[in-house]
């Protein structure tokens, strides 16, 4: 596919319908990665009975989608994505657990399953209705913020450090998105 430049909609469309941004980033995705629409067609995302494991859910949304999106933002010197748990205001500290689940699960697969159930349940139904359409969800900044939060939770379960993402302001004091 073609390069998209710093156009958000064009790049996200490449992640959803195209080649996962290969034309823009110049690097192919991890072997076996599917674009978002193919992954969604192969998996029934709104079903609690889906055969997708928690690890597969995290791999697609974090290792393929979020990693490519963050690489694109970095290429154009855009501020990093700030995590959002779907519950709290984006300006406050975000939860270090999956809402309604108690403490963090012991394994990545359990964490991924908890996040998938939360994402497919209350989160998309009541808290972030613009994400109700699984295929079009990446068009919303809140999708990326939620996946960044999920990425931070996975890092905690893996025993890796999680760095706080501060607000970024331009020289006039206006917050950058």
N, C-alpha and C positions, 0 to 999 in steps of 0.2 A: 504494500500500500504506500501511499504518498506521505511525505512529511506533513505534519499538521501545524507546525509553528506553535506559538503560545496560545492558540485558540482552544479553550477548555472543552467546548462542545465537540469539536472535531476530534480531539484526542480521546475523550471518553467514548465517543462513537467507535473509535478504533479498538478500544478495550472490549466494548460490548459486541460489536458486529464484525470487526476486522481482524487484524493480525496481532492483537495485543500490543499495538504501538511499535512494532518492529521498524516500520518506515521512519518514524520520528526519532526513536531512541537509537537506532542503528545496531541494536543487539537483539537477537531473537530471545523469546521467553524460554524458560526452563523446558526441557524436552517433555512432551506429553501435555503441556498446558493447552487448555481450550479457551477460546474467547467466551465471554459471559453468556451469550445467547445459546451457544452449543452446550455449555456446562448446564445451563438452566433447563434446556430441553432434555438432557440426559438424566437429570435429577428433578424430582418433584419438590421444589423448595417450600411450598406452603403446606406440605403434608407432614404431620408429626410421625407418620409411619414410613417416611422416606428411608431408603437404604443407604443414604450418604452417612458415612461415619463422621464423628466430630473432627478427626484429623483431616479428612477430605474436605470438609467445609472450610476449615482454617487454611488449608493449603490453597484452595482456589481463591478465597477472598483476601488472604493476607500475602501469601507468597507470589501469587500471580497478579491479582488485580491491584492491591495496595502497593506492593513493591514497585510495579511499573508506574503507577500514578505518582508515587513519591519521587521516583527518578525523573519523571517529566517535570514536576514542580521544581526540583533542584536544578535541572538544566536551564530553566528560565528564571532562576534566582527568586522564586516565589517562597513565601514563608512556609515553614513546615505545617503539616496538618495537626491541629489540636484535638486531642481525644475527647470523646463525648459518650457517656454511658446511656444516653437516652432518657435519663431521669432528671439529672441536675442541670441547672443553667450552665451554659458553656463557660461562663466566667468563674465558676467555682471548681474546687478540686473534684475529680471524678472518682466514683466508687472503685475500690480495689477488689470487688466481688461482683458476681453476676446477680442482679437484683432478684430477690426471692429464693436464692440458692444457698445462702449461708456462706461458709468459708470456701476458699478456692478448691476446686477438685484436685486430686493428686496426680492425674495424668492429663496429657494433652488431649487425648481422645474424649475423656469425660468433660474437659473444659469446652472443647469444640461442640460437643453435643448440647451442653448447657447454653452456650451462646447461640447455637442454631435454634434451639427451642424458644429462647427469649426473642431472638430476631424474627422468627416466623410467627410468634404469638403476639403478646401485648405490644412489643416495640413497634412493629409495622402496622398493627391493627389500630392502636389507639394513640400512640405517642408520636409517630412520624408517618402520617398517612401518605405523604408524597412518595414513600418507599414501598407502598402497597403493591406496585407492579414490579416484580422481581427483576425483569429485564431492564427497566428504565431507572431502577433505584440508583445506579451510579451517576446519573445526571444530577443528583442532589449532593450538596456539600455534606449534608448530615450523614449520608451513607459512608463517606470517607472518614469522617470524624468518628463514627461508630466503629468502623473497622480498625482505626488507629487505636481506639480504646481496647478492642479485642486483642490487637497485637501486643499492647502493653500487658494485658492479663496473661497472655501466653508467655511473654518474657518473664513474668513473675513466677509462673509455674516451672519454667525452665531454669530458674535461679539466676537469670541475667539481670543486669541493672536496667532500671526504667528511668529515663531522664525526663524531667518536667519540661513541657513545651510552653514557653512564655508567649504572651501576646507580642505581636510585632507591630510597631508603629512607623509611619513614614516620617520624614523630617518636619512635617507640619503638625505632627501629633495625632494623625488620623490612623485608626487601627486598620491594618491590612488583613484581608480574609485569606 
